[in-house]
Amino acid sequence: MNMSKVAIVILNWNGREYLENFLPSVIKYSSNSYTQIYIADNNSTDDSVSMIKNKFPVVELILFDKNYGFAQGYIKALNQIKSEYFVLLNSDVMVTSLWLSIIDIMDNDKSIAACMPKIRSFDNKEYFEYAGAAGGFIDKYGYPFCRGRILNRIEKDNGQYDNTLEIFWASGACMFIRAKAYFEAGGLDKDFFAHMEEIDLCWRLKKLNYKIICVPEVIIYHVGGGTLPNNTPRKLYLNYRNNLFLLYKNLPGKVLCKTIIIRLLLDMLSAFIYLFRFSFRFSLTVIKAHFSFYKSIKTLNRKRKEINKKREVKIPGQIYRGSILFDFFARKKRLFSQLDF
C-alpha cells in the first residue's frame, strides 16, 4: 500500500447503512493530497463490500476472512498501512469541514500521541455523545467518564468544555493517533475484542510520557451503539471484564491488590442490584466477566511485566483520585464541572 501522511481507517461489519449515510461526509472533508481512506471489513455478510466498490471507488478496501472484533480488526488493518498518522473512525460518525485540522496541532507538538474532537450526539445534536463527549477520564477504581458525561448523565453542550485539554483517554469512535507512538506503545490489545481497548492503549501511551488531547473546536456527530449495541449482555460482559483487564495491566503494584478487591466488592454489589431488579441475565453476566478475568490472570501477568519492563509505572495526573460512583450517587455531583480534580 502507498504511503500517505494520514490514513483514515473505518472498521466495518455489516454496516452498509452507516457507510452509505456517513462515508460521504468523510470523503467530502478529507479530499486532499495527503489523506487516504480505508475500509477494513470484518468479513461482512451483507453487501457492504460490493456497495463500497460501486459507490465509493476512492476508498481502499482491506478484507478479512472472519470477524476479528474491534481491537484485532484494527490491529490487522494498521499493520498493513504505512502512514504518519492513523485516524480510527467508527462507521456511524458524521465528520465536519475542519476535522483534519487536528493533524496540524499534532504536527506542532510531537509530545502529543493521540487526539480526539468534541463528540456530539447525531440524534440530539445539542448534547454530547456518550462515547467520549469532550474528553475521557477514569477514576481510581477504573470507572470511565467524560467531560460532558458521567455514568448515564449526558450534558447539553453549552460551550462549557470548549478549552483544549489534556485528557486520560481519547474515544475510539474518532481517535487521531501518531503511528510511531501507536507501535511504540504496543498497539491495541486483541484480547479486549471490543470496548475499553482505546483506554488501555492511551494509558500505555501516557506511561511513555505522551499527551492525549481533546480539541473541542472540532466537532463530529456520532450515532452511538451503531457498531456495538448498548444495553446488551454482550456489551455488559465486555464492559466489566475489560475494565478489570485495564486495571490489572496498568496499575502500579502498590495499589493493584487493593483496587481489584474494591472492584470485586463493587461489581458484586452491581450484580445484586441487577438481580434485585429482576435482571437475572445481567447479574449472571457480571459474574461471568469476573470468572473470565480470573482465568486470564496468567496472560495478564505476562502483559503487565512486558509493559512495566519498558516504561516507568506511575499513575497519570488525569486519573480522578475520588470515586465517581460515590460522587454521583452520594454527593449528587452529576456534572464534570462539579468534580474536584
N, C-alpha and C positions, 0 to 999 in steps of 0.2 A: 504493500500500500504506500502511496505517495505521502511524503512528509508535509504536514500543514502546521501552522502555528497553533490553531485552535481546532480541536476535534469535539464536536457535539455528538454525544453518544446516547441514544434513546434505546432502552431495553424494551422489547415487545413480546407479549404472549397473548395472542387472540385479542389484540387491541385495535382492530380495524377502525371502529367508530371513533376512538380517541385520535388515532393518527389522521383520519380524514378531516376531523374538526380542528386539530391543533397544530399539525405539522405545517400547514400553510403559513402560520404566523412565524414559525421558526425559520422557514426558508426565506420569507419576506425580509425579516430583520437580521438575517445572518449572511446575506449575499455580499460577499467581498472576496478579495483575492487570497486571504489567509485562513479561511474557515472551511472545514469540511464537515458535513452532516452524515452520521452513520446510524443505521437501524440495526441493532443486534437482536435477531429473532430467536426466541427460545422454543423453536420447533412448533410454531403456531399451527393449530388445526383449522383455523378459519382461513379466509383468503387474503390475509394481511399482506403476505409477500407479493402475490400477483398484483394486488392493488397498488402497492408501492412502486413496483416495476412499471406499471402502466401510467400512473398519475404523477409520480414524483421521481423521474429518472435521474435527477440531480443528486439523489441520496444514494450513498453506498450501503449495500447490504452485507451483513455478516450473519451467516446461517449456522445454527447449531443443530445437533442430532437429537436433542431432547431438551426438556425444561430444566435448566440448571438453577432456577431461582434468581433472585435479585443479585445477591453477592457474587456467586460463582459465575453467573452470566456476565456481569461486568468484568470480573477478573479475566475471563477468557477473551472478552472483546478488547479490553485495554491492552492486553499482552500482544495483540495483533496490530495495534495502531501506534504509529510514530508521530508524536506531536509534543509541543512545548506545554500546552495546557489541555486538560480534559474538562469537558462540561458534562456532568451526569445529569440527565434531564428525564423526568417522567413523561410518559406519553400523554398524560391528561393535564398538561400545562400550556397556557397561552402566554407567550412572551410579548414584550413591548419593545418599542423602537430603540431604546438606548441600552438594552440589556447587556450587550457585549462591551459596554464601556467599563465594566468591571475588570476586563483584561488590562486596561490602561493603569488602573490602580495597582494591580499585581505586578505589572512591568516596572512601576516606580518604587516598589518596596519588595525586595527579594526575601524579606523575612516572613511575608505572608504566604502560607501554603495553600489556604483554601478560603473562598468567599461564597457568600450567598446573597441574593437580593431580598427585599421585603416580599413576603408571600401573602397575598390576599386570597380570599375565597372566590372562586369563579362564579358560584351560585349566589353569593351575597357579597358583592364587590366592595362594600364599605367596611367589611370586617376582615380581620386577619384569618388566615387558614391554619388549621390545627398543626400541620406537619412543618413547623418551622417559624411561622409568623415573622417576627423581626429579630430572630436570632435565638439559638438554643443554648440551654444550660442544664446542669443536673445538680441535685442536692447531695449531701454527704452520704445518703443511703442509695444513691443511684437513680432516683426518680427524675426523669426528664421533664422540663418545662421550657417555656419560651417567653421572650418579651412579647406580650400580647396574648398569651395563652398559658393558663395554669390549670392543670388537670383538664376538665372539660369546659372550663370557663374561658370563653373566647371574647376578646375585647373588640370594640369598634375602633378602627384606625382613624384617630383624630390628629395624627401627626405627633403624638406623644413620644414616639420612639424613633424619631427621624434623624437622630445623631448616629454617625458611623461609629461602630463599637467593636472592640474585641470580644468575642463570644467563646463559648466552650465547644459547641458543635454547629456545623452547617448542615442544613437539611439535604438529604439525598434526593428530594424532589427536584432540586436545582442547585447543584454544587459545582462551583468552579474550583479546580484543583491543579496545582503545578505538577506536571508529570514526574519530574525529578523527585519531588517531595513524596509523592504517592508511592513510588517504588522504594525510596529510601526508608519509609515507614513500614514497608511490607505489604502494602495494598490492603484491599478488603479481605475479610476472613470468611472463607466459603462455608464454614460450619454454622454461621449465623443464618444462612439461607436467605432470610429477609427480615427486616426490622432491627433497628439499632446498630446495624453494621457500620453506618456512617459515624455514629457517636464513638464507636470503638476506634475507627481509623483516626478521627480527629483527636482523640486522647493520645494516641501514639504519635501523632504529629506534634502535639504540644510537648511531649517528652523529648522531642528533638529541638525544642525551643522555637518552633514555628508559631506564627499567629494565625488565628481563624477570625475572619472579619465579616460583619454584616454591613451591606451597603444599601441603606433604605431608600436612597433617592431612585434606585432601580426597583421597579415593581413588576411582579409577574402574578398570574392568576392560576390557581391550582384547584382542580375539581376535588381531589382528596378521596381516598378509598377506591379510586378507579383501578389502581394496579394491585392493591391488596385490600379487599373489603373490610370495613370496620365491623366491630361487634360480632365477631365470629369466634368459635372456639380455637380455630387455627391461629388467628391473629393474637388472641389472648395467650395461647401457648407460647408463641414466639416472643411475645412481649415479656412474659415472666422469665422464661428460660434465658433469653439473650441478655436480659438485664443482669442476671447472675453471671453469665459468661463475661460480660463487660467489666463487672466489678472484680471478679477473680483474676482476670488477666492483668488489670491495670493498677489496682490499688496497692499502695505501699504495704509491706508486710506488717508493720506495727499497728495498722488499723484494719487489716483484712479480716481477721477472725471475728472481731467484734462486729464489724459491719455485716458480715454474712449471717451471723447469729441473729442480729436485729432484723435483717431482711427475712430470715426464716419465720420469725415470730409475726412480722407484719404481713407476710404473704399467707400464713396460715389463718390469720385474722380475716384477711380478704376472702379466703376460701370459705370460712364460716359465714361471712356476710352473704356470699353468693348462695350458700346452702339455705340460709335463713330466708332469702328472697325467692326460694323455690327454683333456683338455677343450679340444679344438681350437676348438669353437664359442665357448666363453667367452673363450679367448685372442684370437680374432678380434674379439669384441665390444669388448674393451678398446681395441684398435687403431681400430676404427670410431668409438668415442667420442672419441678424440683427433682424428681427422680431422674429425669434426663440430664439435669445439671450434675447430679452426684455421679452418674455413670461416665460423665465427660471429664471428671477432675484430673485423671491421669494425662489426658491430652492437654487440658488447660494448664497443668503444671509445666509441661514441656514448652508451651507457648509463652507462659509467664517468664520462664527462665531465659528464653530467647530475647524477649523484649527487654528484660532488666539487664541482660548482658551487654546490650548495645547502647543503652541510654540511661541517664540518671532517673531514678524513681522519685517522683515528687507529686504533690497534689497541686494542680494548677489553681491560680487565683480565681478562675471563673467558676469553680465548684462552690455552690452555696453551702455555707457551713451550718445552716439550720436544717430543719425537716420541713419540706414543702407540704407534707400531709398535715403536720401539726399546725403550721401557719394557716393553712387553708381551712381546716375544719374547726380548730380550737381558737385560733386568733382572728379568724374571719378575714384573713388577708387574701383577697381574691384577684388582685391586680399586681402585675410585676412591679409597678412603681411603689407599692407598699412594702416590698421586701427590704430587709436590712442586709445589704451586701457589705 
